Amino acid sequence: MTAAFDVVVLGSGFAGSLLGTILASRGRSVAVIDRGTHPRFTIGESSTPTADLLLSKLTRQYGLTELEPLVTFGSWQRSYPNVACGCKRGFSYLWHGDEEGFRATQDHACELLVAATATRDQADTQWYRPDVDMLFASVAQGRGVTFFDHANVRQVTHEANRDWRVEMTRDDRTESVRARFVVDASGPSGLLLKTMGASDLTQSLRTNTKSVYSHFRDVPKVESWLRDSGAVVGEYPYDIDDSAVHHLFRDGWLWRLRFESGTTSLGFVTNLNSDPAHTTWESVLDRHPVLKSIFGQATLANFPGRVFATSRLQRLSSLGAGDDWAALPFTVGFIDPLHSTGIAHSLSGVDRLCEILLSDDDAARASRLQHYSTSVVNELKHVDRVIAGCYEGLRDFRLFRAWTMVYFAAATTSEMRWLEFFEKSPDNAIPPGFLCADDAEFVRTVESLSGRLDEFKQCGAKQRGSKQCGKLDDQRIEYWVDEVRDSLEPFNHVGLFQPQLPNLYCRTAVV
């Protein structure tokens, strides 16, 4: 006998489980199908003010008291001390790309710190995903969601009555479920997208990166290394170890996310448009020996116990939804870990799909799903433009610092618009797009500035017979930075380009 549900969700990561939890809390019958089980290793670990705003909205709107403490670091620690996380006060960038490497100066010329919260208690979080995803899945089951784990989906088909039928094998047994609606939350697997014949648009993306990553133990604090290097850390707006730390090089960057448990997430992202990818952790350290001094005697964590090397990170599908199916943003596509957009984008997808699936206006569902599909694809293209500019900016830290303000302008502007929307908009209204992707003026601004940034490509090319990049013209850089600042003025609500101390921002969030 085939079990029947209102909705089947393919994938039990935090977003798929959260979607199922919300639908079940509103009386829908939901099944979640996953090929694995929890806990399991995965990354996508850094939240942002945008992510916390969306999670707060969802937990309050749908009465998810079990998940509400995850909105801030302080409440998380008090309510779930055994669910590992880290404190994230903001984004930190350290520049190693010049010939002499990182330099400690009074004007913080090789540093950029952008604070998002005024206190540690109200800080954002680094999500230790094995624990966090297991918590979300547990809450979903507690709310009545039926879980099928260790399930290998063999086929997803439409039946004559237009119900979906999902066939799977579990423990060498064949099982199947039926549903009126299917959500693909399977990430890169894209189980349903393949069934629906979606086209692959990956080659249209400008960002082109690979990564080598894992979790490590006994990683020394960044602050200690900075003090030894002569940096004026006493002027920093927060403890730099309570942030997402980015070590920037010309060929890519390394992330460092510290969890309170003593584990640290480390990963190097190579820009394939400028250099070949690293395939081992040893090759990362050999190419960038300064990291050996930064990491000291750090060792690979027992879990997962190995280093992962990816193929190209970027992917993009042409579809995100149909009349009786949808995919979460991380399934539709992914751009890059730079700027930590993944958690927030996933939560925005959960928010929109819940509004659609729980609406009483069945007649409008098809058009709203089409709008969702188009929006998510366009949002990923927009994120690609924003992030690709940062990689172009790695030619010179001044370019990178200026272009990074494009992201912060988009994030803070969209946060303001979401706050206003959540407070004043009527039911069934369409929410603002992710990172201002639906703002024609902002998109034009990004495209225009991106074109001007491309002009630096030839200027920064490697000189013939030299391993060093050609020197960029200081006056041209200053002129371009001024152009970025002036172009972003309509979207600058938090004092971007006006730090309290050189390159140190004490407060940039609007929530």
Salt bridges, closest charged atoms under 4 A:
ASP34 OD1 - ARG40 NH1 2.60
GLU45 OE2 - HIS215 NE2 2.62
GLU66 OE1 - ARG143 NH2 2.92
ASP98 OD2 - ARG103 NH2 3.54
GLU100 OE2 - ARG103 NE 3.07
GLU111 OE1 - HIS108 ND1 2.94
ASP121 OD1 - ARG78 NH1 2.70
ASP133 OD1 - ARG129 NE 2.79
ASP149 OD1 - ARG170 NH2 3.43
GLU159 OE2 - ARG165 NH1 3.50
ASP163 OD2 - ARG178 NH2 3.41
ASP163 OD1 - ARG180 NH1 2.42
GLU167 OE2 - ARG165 NE 3.41
GLU175 OE2 - ARG170 NH1 3.39
GLU175 OE2 - ARG173 NH2 3.38
GLU223 OE2 - ARG227 NH2 2.80
GLU235 OE1 - HIS108 NE2 2.74
ASP241 OD1 - ARG256 NH1 3.17
ASP242 OD2 - ARG120 NE 2.75
ASP251 OD2 - HIS278 NE2 3.68
ASP251 OD2 - ARG287 NH1 3.89
ASP251 OD2 - HIS288 NE2 3.18
GLU260 OE2 - ARG120 NH2 3.10
GLU260 OE2 - ARG258 NH1 3.86
ASP275 OD1 - ARG287 NH2 2.77
ASP286 OD1 - LYS292 NZ 3.52
ASP324 OD2 - HIS158 NE2 2.77
ASP351 OD1 - LYS57 NZ 2.45
GLU355 OE2 - LYS57 NZ 3.32
GLU379 OE1 - HIS345 NE2 2.81
GLU379 OE2 - ARG352 NH1 2.85
GLU392 OE1 - ARG395 NH2 2.98
GLU392 OE2 - LYS457 NZ 3.74
ASP396 OD1 - ARG398 NE 2.92
ASP439 OD2 - ARG417 NH1 2.72
GLU447 OE2 - ARG385 NH1 3.95
ASP454 OD1 - ARG206 NH2 2.98
GLU455 OE1 - ARG452 NH1 2.55
GLU455 OE1 - ARG476 NH2 3.68
ASP474 OD1 - ARG398 NH2 3.08
ASP482 OD1 - ARG485 NH1 3.10
GLU483 OE1 - ARG452 NE 3.11
ASP486 OD1 - ARG485 NE 3.26
